[in-house]
Amino acid sequence: MKRLLIIASRAGPSQYRYLKHAFEKEDIDVILDRRVGARRQRQEGTGPARRGRDRRQRDIVKDLQTFGWAVVRR
């Protein structure tokens, strides 16, 4: 399994194609951001979380907005 993943913003399809081409021979996957919106948008309060913590290590939204891509480890 490839250890690094580059997530390209949907707003820049040409940048995605460039990154895909630039890293095709490296041990890196390049994917297009598939998220559409926030998944949990309940108005009422929620009970205790089923998990102790969020599985995501960091939020990549700022990187996607600033640079158009983000790098994460698998």
C-alpha positions as CSV (number, residue, x, y, z in Angstrom):
1,M,0.0,0.0,0.0
2,K,1.2,3.5,-0.8
3,R,2.2,5.4,2.3
4,L,1.4,9.0,1.1
5,L,-1.8,10.3,-0.4
6,I,-2.2,13.7,-2.1
7,I,-5.8,15.0,-2.1
8,A,-6.5,17.6,-4.8
9,S,-9.3,20.1,-4.5
10,R,-12.3,19.8,-6.8
11,A,-11.9,23.5,-7.7
12,G,-8.7,22.8,-9.7
13,P,-9.1,19.9,-12.0
14,S,-6.1,20.9,-14.0
15,Q,-4.0,20.9,-10.9
16,Y,-5.3,17.4,-10.1
17,R,-4.2,16.2,-13.6
18,Y,-0.8,17.8,-13.1
19,L,-0.2,16.2,-9.7
20,K,-1.4,12.8,-11.0
21,H,1.1,13.1,-13.8
22,A,4.0,14.4,-11.7
23,F,3.7,11.6,-9.1
24,E,2.7,8.7,-11.4
25,K,6.1,7.0,-10.9
26,E,6.4,7.7,-7.2
27,D,5.0,5.7,-4.3
28,I,2.2,8.3,-3.8
29,D,-1.5,8.1,-4.7
30,V,-3.2,11.3,-6.0
31,I,-7.0,11.5,-5.7
32,L,-9.6,14.1,-6.2
33,D,-11.4,15.4,-3.0
34,R,-14.7,13.4,-2.9
35,R,-16.3,15.2,0.0
36,V,-19.4,17.1,-0.8
37,G,-20.2,18.7,2.5
38,A,-20.3,18.2,6.2
39,R,-21.8,14.9,7.0
40,R,-23.2,15.5,10.4
41,Q,-25.4,18.6,10.4
42,R,-28.0,17.9,13.2
43,Q,-29.6,20.9,14.8
44,E,-30.4,19.2,18.1
45,G,-27.7,18.4,20.6
46,T,-26.0,15.0,20.3
47,G,-25.3,12.5,23.0
48,P,-21.9,11.2,24.0
49,A,-19.8,10.2,21.1
50,R,-19.5,6.5,20.3
51,R,-15.9,6.8,19.6
52,G,-13.3,8.3,22.0
53,R,-11.9,10.5,19.3
54,D,-12.2,11.4,15.7
55,R,-10.3,9.1,13.4
56,R,-8.9,11.9,11.3
57,Q,-5.5,13.0,12.4
58,R,-5.8,16.6,11.1
59,D,-8.2,18.8,9.2
60,I,-7.1,19.3,5.5
61,V,-9.7,21.9,4.6
62,K,-7.4,24.8,5.2
63,D,-4.7,23.2,3.0
64,L,-7.2,22.5,0.2
65,Q,-8.4,26.1,0.3
66,T,-5.0,27.7,0.5
67,F,-2.9,25.4,-1.8
68,G,-5.5,23.4,-3.8
69,W,-4.1,20.1,-2.4
70,A,-3.1,18.4,0.8
71,V,-0.7,15.6,1.7
72,V,-1.7,12.9,4.3
73,R,-0.2,9.7,5.5
74,R,-2.1,6.5,5.4
